[in-house]
Amino acid sequence: TTDHVYEVLLFIPGTEAYDFDDAVLDQQTITQIVKKSGMVPEFCSRKKETLEDDGDIVRQPPPDPKVLVRRPPVVTIMGHVDHGKTTLLDQLRSSNIVDKEFGGITQHIGAFLVTLSSGESICFLDTPGHAAFSAMRGRGAHLTDIIVLVVAADDGVMQQTLEVLQHAQDAAVPVIVAINKIDKDNADLDKTKQMLMQHQVMLEEFGGEVQAVPISALKGIGLTELQEAIVTQAELMQLKGDPKGLVEGRVVEAQIDPKRGRLVTAVVQRGTLKRGDLLVAGTTWAKVRAMFDDSGKLVQSAPPGTPVEILGWKEIPSAGDEILQVRKESEVKSVLAWRRNQELKRKQDETWTAIEESRKEHDQQHRADLVARREKGIYRKRREAKGKESQPRPDHPQFSLVLKGDVDGSVDAILDVFDTYHSKKCQLDIIHYGVGNVTESDVEIAAAFEGEIFAFNVDLPQKIAALAKEKGVPVRRHNIIYRLFEELVVRLNSKLPKIE
Ligand code: GDP
């Protein structure tokens, strides 16, 4: 048609594939060709590139240095397992509640802000344990200004300590070492420092640049010093943000809460987020309905460096997604259309690649099979007449199946291909077939014959799935026809006696 261009890749199991690369064919012609081969075509429409013209969001220019103001550093706490990351986060978070004198229940929103007595603030990403590693690779790398590396003084530098150092170096993020558990009898501060130096962590007291702060996360010792070290590092880095431009930020955490709906925590990196703002992240968007801080308090605005929970998302974005503000709803629409189109294209490309690879694999397998058979001298011409095969010899393995498909056409086409299967080694027995979802009676029949159900493009209601499981009837569901055949081949082969 004029709207669609079809790439045609026709694949018939056990034969060469036909690739009508540049052919422009209409649906009807394609259907005819494909049906002649006993298959049903699947159309993956790729709309002509009308949506693309608009493109993605046009980025605002870098801010004028004159408008920049200081902003809180964003800090990730990392370190070897059991060295005290969670305990440290808990301490920092709870000190925060007292500071705010806010009676509400703290909630985990993925990030929190600590305000020191000096008035300075620090934004901590609240990702304990191993999560901090993946966070660092994904969202963290774009978000983290400083890493606090927790090293237990009774254990010293360990495997994950080194991994953190490597990550920090790769992402060019400065590290502050928190030497933890100094309250313990077997804590060895000097040895821990030596170990760090041995791994090229140049500590300040030995003429380097890396600050090391002895702490006890458990007892709350040294936390003020740690926070001061962070502020010093932040000052050195001259962290600044533009509070005026369009909002830019990053999703720290996104989840669906059964009670509160879509919860998205973000850290604002540029601009000041307000109610009513229009935001785009990934392929979703929000009109900001309300914002909450880390203590669950409703806030009216969020300047750079602050974590906020944002309500008003149409769908949930992914952690790590970049958030950008747009001015008009019409812009939201065109940007999302463009992005979704891009994503669709990417997925289609992936599908085509997968089909291509699967085809190659199948071809190779098929050829290898033929060669093997020839070599064994057991390759025989395929039997032409269907009837001759219909009486199985009792000593032959048999494979019984029930076939269900979405429409007559597909069921017929699959049956036609089944008909071409003639093997002396294994009898293919179609005990029942039909159009529609898999039903209780399908399962009963299959169970009676110890067979399997092959379902093409139909649903398997949960109740039926449970019944099938109970009766030990495998249900093989497929949406791509050649995959169904592939699996059938695998199942048939499993019944065959091994060729020695
Ligand atoms: P994570 O795996 O790095 O998050 O470590 P956790 O915070 O879960 O701590 C592991 C264990 O070490 C827990 O039993 C903590 O109570 C303990 N721990 C953490 N910090 C300290 C500390 O400063 N002193 C002592 N004695 N134990 C600590």
Boltz pocket constraint, residues with backbone or C-beta under 6 A from the ligand:
constraints:
  - pocket:
      binder: B
      contacts: [[A, 79], [A, 80], [A, 81], [A, 82], [A, 83], [A, 84], [A, 85], [A, 86], [A, 87], [A, 88], [A, 128], [A, 129], [A, 180], [A, 181], [A, 182], [A, 183], [A, 184], [A, 215], [A, 216], [A, 217], [A, 218], [A, 219]]
      max_distance: 6.0
